[in-house]
């Protein structure tokens, strides 16, 4: 019998890609967005948590909503992973989130108290994305094996770690060679806030230091001259 596991991750960290990768390996996956739910989407994500026996044959759940909206259910999975993406890429992509999504997240994780009434609309959106990335990853990555989306690939270190924990052959990575890398790419130029380390430090210096420290902790090699 396959081991059951939960992969938590901050929004815009590659959950659509990882879900497709897992399916290509033969796992049955429930992604937070509901496109793969075997029931009407309008029932919502909590329907699964309220009927765990009905979904016992699914191997894994993936996404950010499970930890926030169905914590007891997500924690019931015997194996827990946390997935991350390069902080700058994840935060820049998160600036495309709707205000409704930010509102939902902030009800559970808190609002960005470092923003002021003098910040313009772009800085507010960037600040909310920064707050989301820091708060979610701090709360839900602790004590879990970290998978970096960038090297969850053939011969990648995160795939090796994943296979080691689940007792799988690393040759399973061959099944990922032909997966598209842009499964859920967002253009949305009208909302996206361009970002690099220099801009992050200039705009939110205290938060930038925290993000830098967390990124290094997650195994990212960040060039100091880029900061």
C-alpha positions in Angstrom: 0.0 0.0 0.0 1.3 3.5 -0.9 2.2 5.8 1.9 -0.2 8.8 2.3 1.3 12.3 2.5 0.4 16.0 2.5 2.4 18.7 0.7 1.9 22.2 2.0 3.1 25.2 0.1 2.6 28.9 -0.1 0.5 30.0 -3.1 2.4 30.4 -6.4 5.1 27.8 -5.3 4.3 25.2 -8.0 1.5 23.1 -6.5 -0.1 22.6 -9.9 3.2 21.3 -11.3 3.9 19.0 -8.3 0.3 17.6 -8.5 0.8 16.7 -12.2 4.3 15.3 -11.4 2.8 13.0 -8.7 0.1 11.8 -11.0 2.7 10.9 -13.6 4.3 8.8 -10.9 1.0 7.0 -10.3 -0.2 8.8 -7.2 -3.8 9.8 -6.8 -3.9 13.5 -5.9 -6.4 16.0 -4.5 -5.3 19.5 -5.3 -6.7 22.5 -3.4 -8.2 24.1 -6.5 -10.8 21.4 -7.0 -10.2 20.7 -10.7 -9.6 17.1 -9.8 -12.3 16.6 -7.1 -14.7 13.7 -7.7 -17.6 15.8 -6.6 -19.1 19.3 -7.5 -16.5 22.0 -6.9 -19.1 24.2 -5.1 -19.1 21.8 -2.1 -15.8 23.3 -1.2 -12.5 21.9 0.2 -14.0 21.2 3.7 -16.3 18.5 2.2 -13.2 16.3 2.0 -12.1 16.9 5.5 -15.6 16.3 6.8 -15.8 12.9 5.0 -12.2 11.5 5.4 -13.2 7.8 5.0 -14.8 8.6 1.6 -11.4 9.9 0.4 -9.2 7.3 2.1 -8.0 5.9 -1.2 -6.4 9.1 -2.3 -2.6 9.1 -1.7 -2.0 12.8 -1.2 -3.3 16.3 -0.8 -1.4 19.3 -2.2 -1.7 23.1 -1.8 -1.8 26.0 0.7 -5.5 25.8 1.7 -5.4 22.4 3.5 -3.2 23.7 6.3 -5.3 26.8 6.8 -8.9 25.6 6.2 -8.7 22.0 7.2 -5.8 21.8 9.7 -6.8 18.6 11.5 -7.4 16.8 8.3 -4.1 17.8 6.7 -2.2 16.9 9.9 -3.8 13.5 9.9 -1.6 12.4 6.9 1.3 10.3 8.3 3.9 11.9 6.1 4.3 15.7 5.8 6.3 17.7 3.2 6.6 21.4 2.7 7.4 22.7 -0.8 9.0 26.0 -1.5 10.0 28.1 -4.6 12.8 30.7 -4.9 11.5 33.5 -2.7 11.7 36.3 -5.3 9.9 34.2 -8.0 7.2 33.1 -5.6 6.6 36.6 -4.1 6.5 38.3 -7.5 4.0 35.7 -8.8 2.0 36.1 -5.6 1.4 39.8 -6.3 -1.0 38.6 -9.0 -3.3 37.2 -6.3 -6.8 38.8 -6.0 -7.7 41.0 -3.0 -10.2 38.3 -2.0 -7.5 35.7 -1.7 -5.3 38.0 0.3 -8.2 38.8 2.6 -8.8 35.1 3.2 -5.2 34.4 3.9 -4.8 37.4 6.3 -7.8 36.3 8.3 -5.8 33.3 9.3 -2.2 34.5 9.2 -2.5 38.2 10.1 -2.2 41.4 8.1 1.1 43.1 7.0 1.5 45.5 9.9 4.6 47.0 8.2 2.4 48.8 5.6 1.2 52.3 6.0 -1.5 54.5 4.6 1.2 56.3 2.5 2.1 53.2 0.5 0.9 53.2 -3.1 -1.2 50.4 -4.6 1.8 48.5 -6.0 3.6 48.6 -2.7 0.6 47.4 -0.8 0.2 44.4 -3.2 3.9 43.6 -2.9 3.7 44.0 0.9 0.7 41.6 1.1 2.6 39.0 -1.0 5.7 39.4 1.2 3.6 39.0 4.4 1.9 35.9 2.9 5.2 34.3 1.9 6.8 34.9 5.3 3.8 34.0 7.5 2.7 30.9 5.7 6.2 29.4 5.3 7.1 30.2 8.9 4.0 28.6 10.3 3.8 25.4 8.1 7.4 24.5 7.1 8.6 23.8 10.7 9.8 20.3 11.2 8.9 19.1 7.7 11.2 17.8 4.9 11.6 20.7 2.5 11.1 20.1 -1.2 12.3 22.8 -3.6 10.1 22.9 -6.7 13.1 23.8 -8.9 14.9 20.5 -8.2 11.9 18.2 -8.0 13.0 16.8 -11.3 15.0 14.0 -12.8 18.1 13.6 -10.6 17.1 16.7 -8.5 18.0 16.7 -4.8 14.4 17.3 -3.7 13.2 14.3 -5.8 15.9 12.2 -4.2 14.7 13.3 -0.7 11.1 12.5 -1.6 12.0 9.1 -2.9 14.1 8.3 0.1 11.3 9.1 2.5 8.7 7.1 0.6 11.1 4.3 -0.3 10.8 4.8 -4.0 13.4 4.2 -6.7 14.9 7.5 -7.9 14.5 6.2 -11.5 10.9 7.4 -11.1 12.3 10.8 -12.0 12.4 9.7 -15.7 8.6 10.1 -15.7 9.0 13.9 -15.1 11.2 14.6 -18.2 8.3 15.6 -20.5 6.1 17.5 -18.0 5.5 21.1 -19.1 7.1 23.6 -16.7 4.4 26.3 -17.2 1.3 24.4 -16.0 -0.1 27.4 -14.1 1.9 30.4 -15.3 0.3 33.8 -14.7 1.1 36.7 -17.0 -1.3 39.3 -15.6 1.1 42.2 -16.3 -1.5 44.7 -15.0 -1.1 43.2 -11.4 2.3 41.6 -11.3 4.9 43.6 -9.4 8.4 43.1 -10.8 10.8 42.1 -8.1 14.5 41.4 -7.4 16.5 41.3 -4.2 17.7 44.9 -4.4 14.1 46.2 -4.8 12.9 44.0 -1.9 15.6 45.4 0.4 14.9 49.0 -0.6 11.2 48.6 -0.1 10.9 46.4 2.9 14.4 46.0 4.4 13.4 44.2 7.6 11.2 41.7 5.8 13.9 41.2 3.1 16.4 40.1 5.8 13.9 37.6 7.1 13.2 36.3 3.6 16.9 36.0 2.8 17.5 34.0 6.0 14.6 31.7 5.3 15.7 31.2 1.6 19.1 30.2 2.7 17.6 27.9 5.3 15.6 26.2 2.6 18.8 25.6 0.6 18.8 28.4 -1.9 22.2 29.7 -2.9 21.6 33.5 -3.0 24.4 35.6 -4.4 25.1 38.4 -1.9 26.1 40.8 -4.7 22.4 40.6 -5.9 21.2 41.8 -2.5 
